[in-house]
Amino acid sequence: MIKSNYDLVLEVIKSYEMEDVLSDFKDRFVEGENVSESDYFGFCCGYIDDISEEYYIRMNWKYIESGGDESVFDEVG
């Protein structure tokens, strides 16, 4: 079964294992509705304190866009 965009974003957010981030996500986004790329980046970038972490945010977005294809993480830089 193909997961929805919302479910994949939620999966990524849960992977951070930070309850405050998960709670904030659930407060900001409507369950089941697609999350736009700009909203995703805006949300995630609000929780980073080092610009190098943006790479991982971008890789996670590729994962979301791929429909959950983990092979996107095999790509180099």
N, CA, C and O atoms as a DFTB+ gen file, in Angstrom:
308 C
 N C O
     1  1       0.830      -1.189       0.000
     2  2       0.000       0.000       0.000
     3  2       0.871       1.249       0.000
     4  3       1.769       1.383       0.832
     5  1       0.614       2.142      -0.912
     6  2       1.368       3.388      -1.008
     7  2       0.904       4.328       0.097
     8  3      -0.293       4.539       0.290
     9  1       1.863       4.886       0.814
    10  2       1.537       5.812       1.886
    11  2       1.295       7.198       1.313
    12  3       1.874       7.573       0.293
    13  1       0.440       7.947       1.976
    14  2       0.179       9.322       1.549
    15  2       1.352      10.209       1.929
    16  3       2.194       9.840       2.748
    17  1       1.389      11.366       1.328
    18  2       2.408      12.357       1.634
    19  2       2.396      12.651       3.133
    20  3       3.454      12.691       3.761
    21  1       1.223      12.856       3.708
    22  2       1.122      13.166       5.143
    23  2       1.729      12.041       5.973
    24  3       2.500      12.299       6.897
    25  1       1.389      10.803       5.652
    26  2       1.906       9.665       6.412
    27  2       3.422       9.573       6.330
    28  3       4.079       9.234       7.314
    29  1       3.976       9.868       5.173
    30  2       5.428       9.820       5.014
    31  2       6.107      10.951       5.777
    32  3       7.154      10.748       6.392
    33  1       5.518      12.134       5.739
    34  2       6.079      13.246       6.510
    35  2       6.004      12.908       7.996
    36  3       6.966      13.131       8.731
    37  1       4.883      12.380       8.437
    38  2       4.728      11.983       9.833
    39  2       5.772      10.937      10.214
    40  3       6.347      10.998      11.301
    41  1       6.011       9.999       9.340
    42  2       7.025       8.966       9.582
    43  2       8.397       9.605       9.799
    44  3       9.128       9.227      10.714
    45  1       8.736      10.565       8.958
    46  2      10.021      11.271       9.085
    47  2      10.073      12.024      10.409
    48  3      11.069      11.948      11.129
    49  1       9.018      12.743      10.728
    50  2       8.981      13.523      11.968
    51  2       9.102      12.597      13.180
    52  3       9.801      12.922      14.140
    53  1       8.432      11.458      13.141
    54  2       8.532      10.495      14.243
    55  2       9.958       9.963      14.388
    56  3      10.396       9.648      15.494
    57  1      10.678       9.865      13.273
    58  2      12.042       9.328      13.318
    59  2      12.984      10.232      14.114
    60  3      14.046       9.783      14.546
    61  1      12.616      11.479      14.309
    62  2      13.443      12.391      15.109
    63  2      13.405      12.024      16.589
    64  3      14.289      12.411      17.353
    65  1      12.368      11.269      16.994
    66  2      12.203      10.816      18.370
    67  2      12.234      11.979      19.363
    68  3      12.898      11.920      20.398
    69  1      11.496      13.038      19.017
    70  2      11.388      14.213      19.869
    71  2       9.897      14.539      20.007
    72  3       9.260      14.997      19.059
    73  1       9.363      14.299      21.182
    74  2       7.926      14.460      21.405
    75  2       7.443      15.886      21.138
    76  3       6.338      16.073      20.628
    77  1       8.250      16.889      21.473
    78  2       7.821      18.267      21.248
    79  2       7.695      18.578      19.765
    80  3       6.794      19.310      19.355
    81  1       8.590      18.027      18.964
    82  2       8.532      18.233      17.506
    83  2       7.304      17.518      16.948
    84  3       6.577      18.083      16.130
    85  1       7.069      16.296      17.378
    86  2       5.913      15.528      16.919
    87  2       4.613      16.229      17.301
    88  3       3.691      16.321      16.491
    89  1       4.544      16.713      18.507
    90  2       3.349      17.419      18.973
    91  2       3.110      18.690      18.162
    92  3       1.978      18.989      17.784
    93  1       4.174      19.427      17.899
    94  2       4.067      20.646      17.104
    95  2       3.598      20.318      15.689
    96  3       2.760      21.025      15.130
    97  1       4.140      19.246      15.112
    98  2       3.729      18.824      13.773
    99  2       2.232      18.539      13.736
   100  3       1.521      19.002      12.843
   101  1       1.765      17.771      14.715
   102  2       0.348      17.402      14.755
   103  2      -0.545      18.619      14.983
   104  3      -1.688      18.646      14.525
   105  1      -0.030      19.622      15.685
   106  2      -0.795      20.858      15.899
   107  2      -0.868      21.717      14.639
   108  3      -1.875      22.380      14.392
   109  1       0.193      21.703      13.849
   110  2       0.281      22.591      12.677
   111  2      -0.343      22.035      11.406
   112  3      -0.854      22.788      10.577
   113  1      -0.301      20.720      11.256
   114  2      -0.737      20.114      10.004
   115  2      -1.994      19.270      10.209
   116  3      -2.164      18.612      11.236
   117  1      -2.864      19.308       9.206
   118  2      -4.126      18.574       9.268
   119  2      -3.865      17.119       8.881
   120  3      -3.299      16.832       7.826
   121  1      -4.284      16.221       9.746
   122  2      -4.075      14.799       9.501
   123  2      -4.669      14.389       8.161
   124  3      -5.828      14.683       7.866
   125  1      -3.860      13.703       7.351
   126  2      -4.309      13.191       6.065
   127  2      -4.135      14.148       4.898
   128  3      -4.233      13.725       3.747
   129  1      -3.880      15.429       5.161
   130  2      -3.697      16.391       4.072
   131  2      -2.230      16.461       3.671
   132  3      -1.344      16.452       4.525
   133  1      -1.979      16.532       2.362
   134  2      -0.612      16.639       1.883
   135  2       0.090      17.847       2.475
   136  3      -0.516      18.897       2.686
   137  1       1.365      17.680       2.736
   138  2       2.220      18.743       3.244
   139  2       3.047      19.246       2.072
   140  3       3.673      18.455       1.367
   141  1       3.055      20.554       1.861
   142  2       3.831      21.106       0.750
   143  2       5.317      21.096       1.098
   144  3       5.707      21.051       2.264
   145  1       6.116      21.137       0.064
   146  2       7.564      21.164       0.254
   147  2       7.974      22.382       1.078
   148  3       8.791      22.265       1.992
   149  1       7.420      23.534       0.765
   150  2       7.812      24.747       1.497
   151  2       7.368      24.681       2.957
   152  3       8.100      25.138       3.835
   153  1       6.196      24.127       3.237
   154  2       5.757      23.983       4.620
   155  2       6.624      22.981       5.380
   156  3       6.943      23.180       6.552
   157  1       6.994      21.911       4.701
   158  2       7.863      20.899       5.308
   159  2       9.209      21.514       5.673
   160  3       9.686      21.358       6.797
   161  1       9.824      22.220       4.707
   162  2      11.124      22.831       4.961
   163  2      11.035      23.897       6.044
   164  3      11.908      23.983       6.908
   165  1       9.993      24.701       6.001
   166  2       9.809      25.729       7.016
   167  2       9.695      25.132       8.404
   168  3      10.290      25.633       9.358
   169  1       8.929      24.063       8.510
   170  2       8.748      23.403       9.797
   171  2      10.064      22.807      10.287
   172  3      10.492      23.074      11.409
   173  1      10.695      22.010       9.454
   174  2      11.925      21.318       9.873
   175  2      13.068      22.285      10.150
   176  3      13.817      22.099      11.110
   177  1      13.207      23.296       9.337
   178  2      14.304      24.247       9.526
   179  2      14.136      25.047      10.817
   180  3      15.102      25.613      11.329
   181  1      12.927      25.094      11.335
   182  2      12.696      25.755      12.610
   183  2      13.280      24.993      13.787
   184  3      13.351      25.521      14.897
   185  1      13.691      23.774      13.556
   186  2      14.228      22.938      14.632
   187  2      15.716      22.629      14.489
   188  3      16.261      21.850      15.271
   189  1      16.365      23.217      13.522
   190  2      17.798      22.944      13.375
   191  2      18.612      24.129      13.889
   192  3      18.181      25.281      13.834
   193  1      19.793      23.809      14.384
   194  2      20.679      24.862      14.841
   195  2      22.002      24.850      14.090
   196  3      22.925      25.594      14.420
   197  1      22.081      24.001      13.082
   198  2      23.278      23.913      12.260
   199  2      22.835      23.726      10.814
   200  3      22.120      22.774      10.498
   201  1      23.251      24.619       9.950
   202  2      22.809      24.602       8.545
   203  2      23.171      23.292       7.846
   204  3      22.534      22.933       6.856
   205  1      24.174      22.576       8.338
   206  2      24.537      21.310       7.700
   207  2      23.413      20.278       7.826
   208  3      23.365      19.326       7.048
   209  1      22.517      20.453       8.786
   210  2      21.396      19.525       8.957
   211  2      20.378      19.652       7.826
   212  3      19.528      18.779       7.648
   213  1      20.467      20.742       7.065
   214  2      19.552      20.937       5.941
   215  2      19.702      19.818       4.907
   216  3      18.731      19.460       4.240
   217  1      20.893      19.274       4.771
   218  2      21.123      18.161       3.852
   219  2      20.167      17.011       4.164
   220  3      19.563      16.438       3.258
   221  1      20.034      16.679       5.438
   222  2      19.176      15.567       5.848
   223  2      17.703      15.893       5.647
   224  3      16.905      15.012       5.329
   225  1      17.350      17.137       5.831
   226  2      15.979      17.560       5.569
   227  2      15.669      17.362       4.086
   228  3      14.595      16.876       3.732
   229  1      16.608      17.739       3.223
   230  2      16.429      17.559       1.774
   231  2      16.344      16.085       1.399
   232  3      15.517      15.706       0.570
   233  1      17.184      15.254       1.995
   234  2      17.145      13.816       1.706
   235  2      15.815      13.215       2.168
   236  3      15.235      12.375       1.480
   237  1      15.345      13.644       3.318
   238  2      14.048      13.152       3.782
   239  2      12.927      13.590       2.853
   240  3      11.968      12.845       2.651
   241  1      13.033      14.790       2.282
   242  2      12.008      15.227       1.332
   243  2      12.042      14.360       0.077
   244  3      10.992      14.020      -0.469
   245  1      13.242      14.000      -0.385
   246  2      13.342      13.097      -1.539
   247  2      12.655      11.770      -1.223
   248  3      11.966      11.201      -2.070
   249  1      12.847      11.291      -0.011
   250  2      12.195      10.057       0.429
   251  2      10.677      10.218       0.375
   252  3       9.972       9.330      -0.104
   253  1      10.183      11.337       0.859
   254  2       8.747      11.604       0.852
   255  2       8.225      11.667      -0.575
   256  3       7.209      11.050      -0.897
   257  1       8.920      12.415      -1.433
   258  2       8.487      12.542      -2.835
   259  2       8.515      11.207      -3.567
   260  3       7.716      10.973      -4.474
   261  1       9.438      10.331      -3.170
   262  2       9.564       9.034      -3.846
   263  2       8.465       8.064      -3.438
   264  3       8.350       6.979      -4.008
   265  1       7.666       8.443      -2.467
   266  2       6.622       7.554      -1.989
   267  2       7.124       6.559      -0.961
   268  3       6.465       5.557      -0.681
   269  1       8.296       6.838      -0.399
   270  2       8.834       5.965       0.637
   271  2       9.927       5.028       0.163
   272  3      10.191       4.003       0.792
   273  1      10.562       5.381      -0.946
   274  2      11.639       4.554      -1.501
   275  2      12.942       4.861      -0.750
   276  3      13.547       5.915      -0.943
   277  1      13.358       3.937       0.097
   278  2      14.554       4.153       0.915
   279  2      15.846       4.199       0.112
   280  3      16.885       4.591       0.643
   281  1      15.802       3.809      -1.147
   282  2      17.024       3.840      -1.962
   283  2      17.505       5.269      -2.193
   284  3      18.655       5.467      -2.588
   285  1      16.658       6.269      -1.959
   286  2      17.116       7.659      -2.131
   287  2      18.234       7.973      -1.145
   288  3      19.040       8.870      -1.393
   289  1      18.294       7.245      -0.029
   290  2      19.336       7.480       0.950
   291  2      20.670       6.898       0.520
   292  3      21.699       7.179       1.135
   293  1      20.659       6.082      -0.541
   294  2      21.882       5.502      -1.066
   295  2      22.645       6.469      -1.964
   296  3      23.810       6.240      -2.288
   297  1      21.977       7.558      -2.365
   298  2      22.614       8.548      -3.226
   299  2      23.725       9.254      -2.486
   300  3      23.632       9.481      -1.279
   301  1      24.765       9.597      -3.197
   302  2      25.895      10.304      -2.596
   303  2      25.738      11.785      -2.878
   304  3      25.483      12.200      -4.009
   305  1      25.900      12.594      -1.793
   306  2      25.897      14.046      -1.838
   307  2      25.043      14.599      -2.865
   308  3      24.955      15.819      -3.005
